[in-house]
Each structure stands twice: as structure tokens, then as C-alpha cells.
Amino acid sequence: MNQLIPVILSGGAGSRLWPLSREGHPKPFIRLADGQSLLQKTFARAAALPGVQRVLTVTNRDLYFQTADHYRAVNRAALALDYLLEPFGRNTAPAVAAAALQLLDDAPDTPLLVLAADHLITDQAAFAAAVQRAAALAADARLVTFGIRPDAPETGYGYIEADGEQVLRFVEKPDSATARGFVDSGRFLWNSGMFCFTARTVLAELERHAPDVVDAVRACLQVSRHSTGDGTTQTELDAAAFAAVRDDSIDYALMEKSDRIKVVPCSIGWSDIGSWSALGALLPADANGNRASGDALLLDVHDCSIHGHGGRLVGAVGVDGLVIVDTDDALLVVARERVQDVKKIYAELKARAHPAYRLHRTVHRPWGTYSVLEEGEQFKIKRIVVKPGASLSLQMHHHRSEHWVVVSGTAKVVNGDSERFVRTNESTYIPACTRHRLLNPGITDLVMIEVQSGEYLGEDDIVRFDDVYGRAPPAG
């Protein structure tokens, strides 16, 4: 294989994996038992393929810094990183069109390997062989999809009827009886949502079958903001122009219409981790069929999945066939046969504007994280971690004052007209209506406890005057 450019699509809320997956911390960032996130596994899997020198990622602009943090831990070959940052989701057809247009000038005939950020593949050798075959077909101006040989009559996947590498038809998610017939026939494959084609070929086919998508994305790229530095390029898609792009999947917009489609049948240990049952299946079962992570005590329990992510002991007695998921701010209990309905809980929380649909108690920011430890009437206590060399914005709060206690590391604090260093076991006080800034000048994490007090403690009580991450309003 010569050159190959992986295109990682990282979007969606992963609503079926609530409460671990949230809008602000979606499924690609879920860490498995080995400590690696699904996004890191996808990146590492792609980076290990021959001919890969750069990776392009399409993701939400609010997830850029979290994505970069995850990549930093696994980008051992220092591959060049390109980012297309969406203001909001518009499905996979616009994402693929944007990636292809972005790469058209300098890599028009290089195979692009389109991967979902939240899938799991356990057989790297079989995956590499399938990609090699797909790249050869892509070089022959084909649009290639990867078909997974099914081992069960899954109703949550789309299917592809195929004769060898020839696609006969795409089929929507079937009912149970139809899925069983598909599997028994031997002619059907699961539609994996992975693709391979060149930028030149996919754009030519999109121009034939979905020209409005290409035109709208091209217009959006022309007015979007581009930047480069430190081995990365970023294109922040213009929100107004991107809103004019039709919301459609690459399957509907192109793959089901083109006559240039090929499929590579493969068995690569693939899963889209689309439910708590799928995630639980990655854990070893005990003698009673239970699968547990975290601290769990089970008495007379059978065929249950227990996922402890809140740091608490989970105890269960005399229950069968349940999925129990504990996080630091939400508990889910669902019958195993109803795990697909977890997305309804997520949808209801979102409709009620409940914060548990969007964020965990630990919230990721460009500079690090904060965790809400406790809150009550007119007070809130946070644990703040600032990455080495990072700084918060120069800001002010109208309705609250803040006490900062340094637990470890050294803080550089701007407080009104003064500036000082605050070291371990030292503290400082920030009055309301005072311009202030927190910086970590050290080479290790800065860990602090922040106590807020005042009549209003919402995150929107903030006036930013200067921000290295572009979150402050322009001067004037």
C-alpha cells in the first residue's frame, strides 16, 4: 500500500450509552477497561496502517481540545493532524464532502479511509488486510464499503446484500425474523459505516447524486477560518454557511445511489458499541453470567451487567437480567432487553434541559478540568486541574467571590492590579467584580480547590476580557 489518509468522523451524543456518554463527553471519549478511549483506539488502529502520514478528524469545535488531549497520548509517530471543526452536526454526507474538498488539492487520488471514532475492532491484521483490498479498489475509482460477516441476527444494524464484492442492495435495519433470514442465507453483511475512496472519486459521485451537498459545503469552506501550527491544521466551519448544508448520511446521499460501489466482506472483530449490552460483552463473565466493572458486590444475581464509574460500591441482591450503570451524578437501571430504549431517557432529559444529558460532574475545558464536589444555596465547591503551561481567561464575575486553595503545584494568579504566585497549601481570595486570571507556570498539573460564594453561581456569570482559546469577544 502506498499513501493512505484516515478520516475519523467523531460526532453524535451516544445517547444509548447514557449516563456514561453525554453531549459534552460523547461515546468516542468513553474509556474501556484498559484505560484507552474508543477514539484513541480508532486513531492507533489507523496510525498503525502502512502509508499513513497524516490523519484528518471531523468533530465538533467544542470537542477539539478534548480530542487533541486524547490523540496526544497515542500519536507516538507524531503524525500530522488535520481538523475540520463543525459548529453542529450535519450527518456524514457533509462531513465526508468537507474532508474530500479539504484534501482534493494536495491528495486527489490518495485513498481516504473513513472511520467512525466510536467503533471497536479487535483483529488488527484482518483489518489491515481489508483496508489494503479496499484501497486497491478505491484506486480503480470505486466507492468501497466494508461489510462485516454477521454472527447473529442483529436488528440494530443495516445490512448489505452482496455477491462477492458486488453490492446488490442496501437494506434498512430489519425486524428479528428478517434479520434471521438474512444471516441464514449467507448473502448478507452488516453495514459497518466504514468507507474507502479517493477525494476525486467521491466528489465526482456526490456531484452526480447530491450536488447541493457539495455546493453548500464548498461555499462553507470558502468563508471558514483556517489556521496552522505545531503540526496541525484547523478549519473552523462557518456556522451560518454550514447551517445551509443538507443534513444527510453518506449512505442515503450517495452509497445507495451510485453504480460504482464495491464491498469488502471481512471478519475483523468489529462492534459499534451501540448499547450497554455491547459494552458489557467486553467484560469477562462470572459463573452466574454477570459482567462487572468497578467495585461490585453481587448476591444471588444472574445475567447482569454492572458498570461502576462513580467510585462507589454497587451492591445488588436477588436480581436477574439487569444493566446497572453508576456514575458520579446519575444511576441507570434497565432490563437487558430494553437497553436500546436508554436513548429515550437521554431524549427526555434533553427536553427538560436537565444538565445530566450534557455534562458530567467533571467537565473538560481547553485548560484542564473542573469537578463539582458539592453545591448548595449560595455556595459551590470545585476541584480544578490546570494543565502545565495552561491558563484560564482573564475574567470577572458579577455575583460571586472565590477562594482558591492550592493542593499541589504552583499557581500564578492575577487579582485586580496585583500578580502573585500561590504555592501548595497556600490560598488566595478573589472578590466579586474583580478581573482575575489563573495560570499554571509549572511542568506538572496544578490542582486546586475553589469555593464559590454568592447569590448566583451559574457558569454563565462570566465576563471574559482576554482568552488564549478564542472565547473572549473581539475588542471594540
Helices and strands as residue ranges (DSSP letters): E 5-10, G 15-17, G 27-29, H 38-47, E 54-60, G 61-63, H 64-72, E 80-86, H 92-103, E 111-116, E 120-121, H 124-138, E 143-148, E 159-163, E 166-171, H 176-185, E 188-198, H 199-209, H 211-222, E 225-229, E 232-236, H 239-243, H 250-250, I 251-255, E 261-266, E 270-271, H 276-280, E 291-293, E 296-299, E 305-308, E 314-317, E 322-326, E 331-335, G 336-341, H 342-351, G 355-357, E 362-365, E 368-376, E 379-386, E 394-396, E 400-408, E 411-415, E 418-422, E 427-430, E 436-439, E 446-454, E 463-466
